[in-house]
Amino acid sequence: MLALALVWRTDARLVALAGFGVAVLVELSQLWKPAWLEELRQNDLVALALGRGWVWGDLVRYAIGAALGYVVLRALESPDAQARWIRRR
C-alpha cells in the first residue's frame, strides 16, 4: 500500500485507514470457522495470509502499524523529502 500511495499520490489518511480496514477484516474472518476454511488454514501460506485464530491484541498492533504508516507517508510527502528525491536523480 505504501508503494501505491507514493506512485498514485493517494492521501496518507486514506492509505492508513484502508490498510487498517483490511487488517481488521482479516482478523474478523478468523471468527468464522467453516470446516473447509479450517482445512485451508492448515496450509502454512494460507495461515500466513488469513491467520489461525482471533486475538484482540492484534487489533492494537494493526492500529499502531497504520499510525506508523501514516507518519511515514506524511514524512515522504513533505516538500523537503521530495526535494531530496529530485536532487538524487
GROMACS elastic network, one bead per residue, 0.5 to 0.9 nm:
[ bonds ]
;  ai    aj funct       b0    kb
    1     4     6  0.50758   500
    1     5     6  0.60528   500
    1     6     6  0.86179   500
    1    15     6  0.67398   500
    1    16     6  0.86582   500
    1    18     6  0.87134   500
    1    19     6  0.72515   500
    2     5     6  0.51057   500
    2     6     6  0.62780   500
    2     7     6  0.86664   500
    2    12     6  0.89880   500
    2    15     6  0.76057   500
    2    69     6  0.76804   500
    2    72     6  0.89679   500
    2    73     6  0.73219   500
    3     6     6  0.52148   500
    3     7     6  0.61247   500
    3     8     6  0.84736   500
    4     7     6  0.51605   500
    4     8     6  0.58293   500
    4     9     6  0.78005   500
    4    10     6  0.76594   500
    4    15     6  0.88181   500
    5     8     6  0.54078   500
    5     9     6  0.53025   500
    5    11     6  0.72328   500
    5    12     6  0.71903   500
    5    15     6  0.66830   500
    5    73     6  0.79319   500
    6     9     6  0.51519   500
    6    10     6  0.69652   500
    6    73     6  0.78138   500
    6    76     6  0.81592   500
    6    77     6  0.79760   500
    7    10     6  0.80240   500
    9    12     6  0.85085   500
    9    77     6  0.84771   500
   10    13     6  0.85772   500
   10    14     6  0.71567   500
   10    15     6  0.69817   500
   11    14     6  0.53598   500
   11    15     6  0.64946   500
   11    16     6  0.88441   500
   11    73     6  0.87634   500
   11    74     6  0.89291   500
   12    15     6  0.51282   500
   12    16     6  0.61554   500
   12    17     6  0.85617   500
   12    69     6  0.81863   500
   12    70     6  0.55530   500
   12    71     6  0.82719   500
   12    72     6  0.88675   500
   12    73     6  0.57924   500
   12    74     6  0.63900   500
   12    77     6  0.86066   500
   13    16     6  0.51489   500
   13    17     6  0.60485   500
   13    18     6  0.84228   500
   13    70     6  0.63541   500
   13    73     6  0.89633   500
   13    74     6  0.89945   500
   14    17     6  0.51509   500
   14    18     6  0.59403   500
   14    19     6  0.84618   500
   14    70     6  0.89738   500
   15    18     6  0.51036   500
   15    19     6  0.60572   500
   15    20     6  0.85086   500
   15    66     6  0.84156   500
   15    69     6  0.83366   500
   15    70     6  0.75207   500
   15    73     6  0.88344   500
   16    19     6  0.51928   500
   16    20     6  0.61204   500
   16    21     6  0.84827   500
   16    63     6  0.89453   500
   16    65     6  0.85353   500
   16    67     6  0.67861   500
   16    68     6  0.86385   500
   16    69     6  0.62997   500
   16    70     6  0.55252   500
   16    73     6  0.89587   500
   17    20     6  0.50581   500
   17    21     6  0.59137   500
   17    22     6  0.85750   500
   17    66     6  0.70395   500
   17    67     6  0.89794   500
   17    70     6  0.88931   500
   18    22     6  0.61686   500
   18    23     6  0.85656   500
   18    66     6  0.88330   500
   19    22     6  0.52867   500
   19    23     6  0.62445   500
   19    24     6  0.86701   500
   19    62     6  0.84726   500
   19    65     6  0.89043   500
   19    66     6  0.65491   500
   19    69     6  0.89781   500
   20    23     6  0.51013   500
   20    24     6  0.61281   500
   20    25     6  0.86086   500
   20    59     6  0.86685   500
   20    62     6  0.60682   500
   20    63     6  0.63883   500
   20    65     6  0.80364   500
   20    66     6  0.57684   500
   21    24     6  0.51386   500
   21    25     6  0.61621   500
   21    26     6  0.86512   500
   22    25     6  0.51110   500
   22    26     6  0.62436   500
   22    27     6  0.86073   500
   23    26     6  0.51737   500
   23    27     6  0.61776   500
   23    28     6  0.86188   500
   23    59     6  0.80294   500
   23    62     6  0.66246   500
   24    28     6  0.60052   500
   24    29     6  0.84550   500
   24    58     6  0.87394   500
   24    59     6  0.66980   500
   24    62     6  0.76554   500
   25    28     6  0.50352   500
   25    29     6  0.60583   500
   25    30     6  0.88232   500
   26    29     6  0.50573   500
   26    30     6  0.67840   500
   26    49     6  0.82551   500
   26    50     6  0.59968   500
   26    51     6  0.77243   500
   27    30     6  0.54262   500
   27    31     6  0.76475   500
   27    50     6  0.75548   500
   27    51     6  0.73757   500
   27    53     6  0.80489   500
   27    54     6  0.63479   500
   27    55     6  0.78746   500
   27    56     6  0.89267   500
   27    58     6  0.77614   500
   27    59     6  0.77616   500
   28    31     6  0.55942   500
   28    32     6  0.75706   500
   28    54     6  0.72629   500
   29    32     6  0.53836   500
   29    33     6  0.82415   500
   29    50     6  0.76709   500
   29    51     6  0.88289   500
   29    54     6  0.85242   500
   30    33     6  0.69027   500
   30    50     6  0.72164   500
   30    51     6  0.67240   500
   30    52     6  0.64905   500
   30    53     6  0.54865   500
   30    54     6  0.55376   500
   31    53     6  0.72683   500
   31    54     6  0.62009   500
   32    37     6  0.84088   500
   33    36     6  0.82720   500
   33    37     6  0.64133   500
   33    38     6  0.60691   500
   34    37     6  0.54310   500
   34    38     6  0.62694   500
   34    39     6  0.87076   500
   35    38     6  0.51154   500
   35    39     6  0.61688   500
   35    40     6  0.86924   500
   36    39     6  0.50980   500
   36    40     6  0.63269   500
   36    41     6  0.87503   500
   37    41     6  0.61641   500
   37    42     6  0.88468   500
   38    41     6  0.50116   500
   38    42     6  0.66843   500
   38    52     6  0.82236   500
   39    42     6  0.54222   500
   39    43     6  0.77246   500
   40    43     6  0.57845   500
   40    44     6  0.89419   500
   40    46     6  0.65041   500
   40    47     6  0.77847   500
   41    44     6  0.70619   500
   41    45     6  0.81744   500
   41    46     6  0.54217   500
   41    48     6  0.84826   500
   41    50     6  0.73447   500
   41    51     6  0.73503   500
   41    52     6  0.64636   500
   42    45     6  0.87289   500
   42    46     6  0.74573   500
   42    47     6  0.66091   500
   42    52     6  0.83846   500
   43    46     6  0.54007   500
   43    47     6  0.60731   500
   43    48     6  0.85726   500
   44    48     6  0.60232   500
   44    49     6  0.87375   500
   45    48     6  0.50192   500
   45    49     6  0.64590   500
   45    50     6  0.86858   500
   46    49     6  0.51580   500
   46    50     6  0.59177   500
   46    51     6  0.75083   500
   47    50     6  0.51333   500
   47    52     6  0.57851   500
   48    51     6  0.55595   500
   48    52     6  0.81879   500
   50    53     6  0.89947   500
   51    54     6  0.81156   500
   54    58     6  0.81908   500
   55    58     6  0.55961   500
   55    59     6  0.76865   500
   56    59     6  0.57278   500
   56    60     6  0.73675   500
   57    60     6  0.52722   500
   57    61     6  0.64724   500
   57    62     6  0.87810   500
   58    62     6  0.60980   500
   58    63     6  0.85725   500
   59    62     6  0.50244   500
   59    63     6  0.61804   500
   59    64     6  0.86387   500
   60    63     6  0.50942   500
   60    64     6  0.62344   500
   60    65     6  0.85765   500
   61    64     6  0.50990   500
   61    65     6  0.60875   500
   61    66     6  0.85778   500
   62    66     6  0.60657   500
   62    67     6  0.85269   500
   63    66     6  0.51032   500
   63    67     6  0.61447   500
   63    68     6  0.85958   500
   64    67     6  0.50790   500
   64    68     6  0.61299   500
   64    69     6  0.84994   500
   65    68     6  0.50912   500
   65    69     6  0.60266   500
   65    70     6  0.85281   500
   66    70     6  0.61279   500
   66    71     6  0.86941   500
   67    70     6  0.50372   500
   67    71     6  0.63322   500
   67    72     6  0.87326   500
   68    71     6  0.50633   500
   68    72     6  0.62058   500
   68    73     6  0.85850   500
   69    72     6  0.51090   500
   69    73     6  0.61012   500
   69    74     6  0.85333   500
   70    73     6  0.51534   500
   70    74     6  0.61096   500
   70    75     6  0.85771   500
   71    74     6  0.51494   500
   71    75     6  0.61819   500
   71    76     6  0.86563   500
   72    75     6  0.50827   500
   72    76     6  0.61771   500
   72    77     6  0.85761   500
   73    76     6  0.50233   500
   73    77     6  0.60360   500
   73    78     6  0.86703   500
   74    77     6  0.50288   500
   74    78     6  0.63215   500
   75    78     6  0.53495   500
   75    79     6  0.88958   500
   75    80     6  0.87311   500
   75    81     6  0.70199   500
   76    79     6  0.82914   500
   76    80     6  0.84827   500
   76    81     6  0.55483   500
   76    82     6  0.70646   500
   77    80     6  0.83720   500
   77    81     6  0.66804   500
   77    82     6  0.67424   500
   78    81     6  0.53849   500
   78    82     6  0.64131   500
   78    83     6  0.87408   500
   79    82     6  0.50753   500
   79    83     6  0.60755   500
   79    84     6  0.86628   500
   80    83     6  0.51061   500
   80    84     6  0.62948   500
   80    85     6  0.86899   500
   81    84     6  0.51854   500
   81    85     6  0.62741   500
   81    86     6  0.87944   500
   82    85     6  0.50241   500
   82    86     6  0.62681   500
   82    87     6  0.87146   500
   83    86     6  0.51731   500
   83    87     6  0.62519   500
   83    88     6  0.87452   500
   84    87     6  0.51965   500
   84    88     6  0.63252   500
   84    89     6  0.89619   500
   85    88     6  0.53094   500
   85    89     6  0.66681   500
   86    89     6  0.54198   500
